[in-house]
Amino acid sequence: MPPARDLDSGASPLAYFGAELRHLRVKAGLSQEQVGEAVFCSGSLIGLIENAKRSPSPDLANRCDELLKTGGMFNRMLPLLRSASHPSWFQSWVEVERTAHSLRTWEPIVVPGLLQTKDYAYALFARYPGVTPEKAEASAMARVERQAILHQDEPPLLWAVIDEGVLHRPIARPEVMRAQLATLLTMAQAPNITLQVVPLSAGTSCGLAAGFVIAGVRGGADTVYLDSAAAGYVTGRPDDVVGITHMYEQIRADALSGKESVSLLEKVMDDRWAQT
């Protein structure tokens, strides 16, 4: 397990979570291994969380609340951890996403964020200049936790269209890529998710420059999120929304059907990312 070290609890929400976990654990007279055994994880993971090197999952936070009798404190801190892991310019989009009844997304480069595995997301964040492993871990966890909207009682309908190149691009180790494609196959079976692939044979596309998402919100106008290399752009301007919607429909017209897309996914997973 990682050695105990002085932790500045004011450094970040994750550091505060770790400091509070350590304080209550020590107060209860428990070792990291004892806490880990009680909440069904390793003592080393508890150490990593206490040292702000790993984000806690919602399930782990709940179990720590029960074990240490916090009255739900750790669970209530989770939104703080999530919000702190998103850039400030992305916060408004997270709120739109949470209230959307439909999401139409196009991605020419990587798997859409709402469909990424944690390991895939970590590999993406870890390549950003100056990003520490701790920050990459927190950002990957925050991205995966956004996927909870797809499994709530009334989830949004998600139409995800991706370029075939996304399936071939080696973002991470082969086993991570294979697991990511397997996750896409599983999620494509959900009644609220439609996944389509634009094959390489389609040639050029009007959407190759950048990805985007169109959110439909009940009782309100559609809102668009446009990706970029620096910071994303959220807009509800009618002209922008109409233009992006037309672009989405044109891209989708070049895509394979859902059934054909699943067949292509299976082929790429077995041929390109076969286990050795």
C-alpha atoms as one frame of an Amber mdcrd trajectory, in Angstrom:
protein
   0.000   0.000   0.000   1.188   3.587  -0.475   2.913   5.019   2.592   1.050
   7.525   4.728   1.945  11.123   3.972   0.824  14.547   5.016  -2.065  15.587
   2.816  -3.268  19.135   2.286  -7.022  18.639   2.607  -7.603  22.021   0.986
  -5.693  21.142  -2.170  -8.740  19.689  -3.944 -12.104  18.022  -3.224 -10.405
  14.662  -3.762  -7.735  15.554  -1.193 -10.455  16.596   1.263 -12.282  13.293
   0.724  -9.051  11.363   1.335  -8.180  13.352   4.446 -11.634  12.812   5.935
 -11.521   9.099   5.170  -8.137   8.794   6.884  -9.291  10.870   9.882 -12.405
   8.752  10.462 -10.568   5.481   9.818  -7.873   6.306  12.386 -10.521   7.542
  14.832 -12.286   4.181  14.491  -9.004   2.350  15.138  -9.018   0.616  11.764
  -6.159  -0.099   9.377  -6.413   0.434   5.644  -6.569  -3.334   5.200  -9.439
  -3.642   7.682 -11.419  -0.917   5.941 -10.700  -2.485   2.563 -11.895  -5.885
   3.749 -15.073  -4.356   5.191 -15.960  -2.441   2.012 -14.879  -5.216  -0.394
 -11.736  -3.711  -1.879  -8.001  -3.830  -1.179  -6.234  -1.938   1.566  -3.960
  -0.476  -1.096  -6.961   1.099  -2.826  -7.999   2.731   0.468  -4.451   4.078
   0.723  -4.585   5.478  -2.784  -7.892   7.224  -2.044  -6.545   8.642   1.226
  -3.547  10.018  -0.680  -5.799  11.573  -3.362  -4.382   9.242  -6.003  -7.646
   7.450  -6.793 -11.271   8.560  -6.938 -13.820   6.539  -4.938 -16.680   4.857
  -6.768 -20.243   5.634  -5.575 -20.531   2.081  -4.236 -17.304   2.378  -2.244
 -18.355   5.772  -0.854 -21.659   4.292   0.314 -19.920   1.379   2.038 -17.460
   3.704   3.773 -20.426   5.768   4.989 -22.015   2.635   6.462 -18.787   1.340
   8.005 -17.724   4.644   9.565 -21.286   5.802  10.377 -20.905   9.173   8.668
 -24.589   9.763   8.026 -23.964   9.724   4.264 -21.188  12.336   4.233 -18.988
  10.583   1.686 -21.901  10.034  -0.675 -22.841  13.709  -0.456 -19.262  14.648
  -1.381 -19.349  12.758  -4.691 -20.926  15.603  -6.725 -18.073  17.824  -5.508
 -15.533  15.319  -6.801 -17.297  15.074 -10.145 -17.671  18.812 -10.658 -14.053
  19.443  -9.704 -12.940  16.934 -12.328 -14.728  18.740 -15.160 -13.257  21.909
 -16.691 -15.250  25.041 -15.866 -16.306  25.492 -19.497 -17.803  21.964 -19.494
 -19.993  22.444 -16.417 -22.899  24.000 -18.320 -22.951  21.063 -20.724 -23.044
  18.517 -17.878 -26.212  20.195 -16.613 -27.782  20.137 -20.089 -26.858  16.471
 -20.444 -28.514  15.575 -17.140 -31.864  17.057 -18.189 -31.885  15.934 -21.825
 -34.515  13.519 -23.136 -32.441  12.820 -26.255 -28.765  13.052 -27.231 -27.545
  12.798 -30.817 -23.793  12.575 -31.036 -21.190  12.306 -33.771 -17.551  11.372
 -33.131 -14.942  11.104 -35.901 -11.881  10.560 -33.690 -12.647   8.765 -30.395
 -15.445   6.823 -28.718 -18.161   9.194 -27.429 -17.586  10.090 -23.780 -20.862
   8.532 -22.601 -19.763   5.196 -24.076 -16.124   5.122 -22.940 -14.698   2.638
 -20.469 -12.655   4.037 -17.605  -9.379   2.615 -18.961 -10.029   4.096 -22.403
 -10.875   7.487 -20.901  -7.774   7.366 -18.693  -5.571   6.701 -21.732  -7.005
   9.804 -23.405  -6.608  12.110 -20.410  -3.123  10.811 -19.571  -1.822  12.115
 -22.917  -2.759  15.735 -22.177   0.332  17.932 -21.572   1.068  18.412 -17.880
  -1.693  16.111 -16.632  -0.675  14.004 -13.638  -1.813  10.385 -13.236  -4.013
  11.547 -10.324  -5.752  14.146 -12.479  -6.174  11.693 -15.354  -7.689   9.185
 -12.935 -10.132  11.725 -11.507 -11.135  12.947 -14.963 -11.675   9.402 -16.233
 -13.816   8.578 -13.200 -15.878  11.732 -13.687 -16.450  10.864 -17.337 -17.609
   7.346 -16.526 -19.891   8.588 -13.752 -21.702  10.786 -16.295 -22.922   7.549
 -17.856 -25.333   7.096 -14.944 -27.896   9.117 -16.922 -28.119   6.229 -19.411
 -29.250   3.824 -16.686 -31.691   5.967 -14.700 -35.438   5.261 -14.542 -36.169
   7.503 -17.546 -32.904   7.609 -19.490 -32.389   9.819 -22.524 -32.438   8.279
 -25.972 -28.855   8.219 -27.242 -28.120   8.075 -30.964 -24.359   7.701 -31.361
 -22.752   7.813 -34.807 -19.011   7.180 -35.004 -16.466   6.934 -37.797 -15.011
   3.476 -38.415 -11.544   4.894 -37.785 -12.509   5.238 -34.114 -12.611   1.446
 -33.857  -9.110   1.014 -35.293  -7.241   3.884 -33.610  -4.873   2.470 -30.893
  -5.794   4.825 -28.078  -4.636   2.301 -25.472  -3.275  -1.224 -25.075  -4.940
  -3.944 -27.211  -6.744  -5.418 -24.202  -8.165  -1.999 -23.345  -9.310  -1.483
 -26.934 -10.918  -4.906 -27.047 -12.727  -4.225 -23.768 -13.893  -0.855 -25.130
 -15.349  -2.416 -28.264 -16.986  -5.149 -26.174 -18.570  -2.411 -24.059 -19.873
  -0.697 -27.192 -21.459  -3.979 -28.288 -23.133  -4.404 -24.902 -24.402  -0.831
 -24.747 -25.731  -1.050 -28.306 -28.195  -3.665 -27.050 -29.814  -1.220 -24.605
 -33.304  -0.093 -25.693 -32.388   3.591 -25.326 -29.091   3.436 -27.253 -28.600
   3.282 -31.022 -25.045   2.943 -32.327 -24.155   3.401 -35.983 -20.803   3.386
 -37.751 -19.836   5.388 -40.829 -17.625   2.958 -42.777 -14.283   3.996 -44.217
 -15.712   3.164 -47.630 -18.020   6.184 -47.291 -14.994   8.365 -48.021 -15.068
  11.992 -46.937 -17.655  13.424 -44.562 -18.841  16.892 -43.596 -18.154  16.013
 -39.957 -14.521  14.938 -40.040 -13.307  18.210 -38.506 -14.846  17.730 -35.046
 -17.396  15.919 -32.970 -20.589  17.349 -31.537 -23.698  16.493 -29.514 -27.259
  17.742 -29.949 -29.300  17.655 -26.741 -33.081  17.736 -26.774 -34.617  19.037
 -23.535 -38.329  18.783 -22.757 -40.010  22.164 -22.874 -36.938  23.876 -24.277
 -34.959  24.410 -27.451 -32.216  22.014 -28.535 -28.690  22.773 -27.337 -25.461
  21.863 -29.098 -22.011  21.027 -27.735 -19.182  21.485 -30.228 -15.815  19.886
 -29.530 -12.482  21.611 -30.117  -8.796  21.212 -29.291  -8.884  23.838 -26.545
 -12.318  24.203 -24.980 -15.725  22.980 -26.074 -18.480  25.375 -27.047 -22.089
  25.151 -25.856 -24.690  27.021 -27.881 -28.435  27.265 -28.213 -28.401  29.785
 -31.071 -31.061  28.651 -33.547 -28.791  29.084 -36.579 -26.049  26.980 -34.956
 -28.484  24.261 -33.873 -30.134  24.040 -37.294 -26.775  23.907 -39.078 -25.389
  21.159 -36.816 -28.645  19.174 -37.023 -28.494  19.211 -40.826 -24.871  18.098
 -40.650 -25.776  15.257 -38.275 -28.516  13.982 -40.588 -26.152  14.052 -43.560
 -23.504  12.094 -41.619 -26.071   9.578 -40.409 -27.233   9.020 -43.987 -23.760
   7.612 -44.732 -23.794   5.298 -41.702 -24.430   1.576 -41.638 -27.624   0.317
 -40.039 -27.565  -0.650 -36.382 -27.337  -4.354 -37.231 -24.587  -3.802 -39.814
 -22.700  -1.601 -37.354 -22.758  -4.319 -34.703 -21.414  -6.826 -37.237 -18.574
  -4.455 -38.125 -17.799  -3.898 -34.431 -17.546  -7.642 -33.854 -15.269  -8.060
 -36.870 -12.902  -5.264 -35.828 -12.810  -6.521 -32.246 -11.850 -10.022 -33.377
  -9.512  -9.068 -36.227  -7.867  -5.814 -35.094  -7.912  -6.368 -31.338  -7.772
 -10.142 -31.053  -6.449 -11.397 -27.742  -2.995 -12.957 -27.941
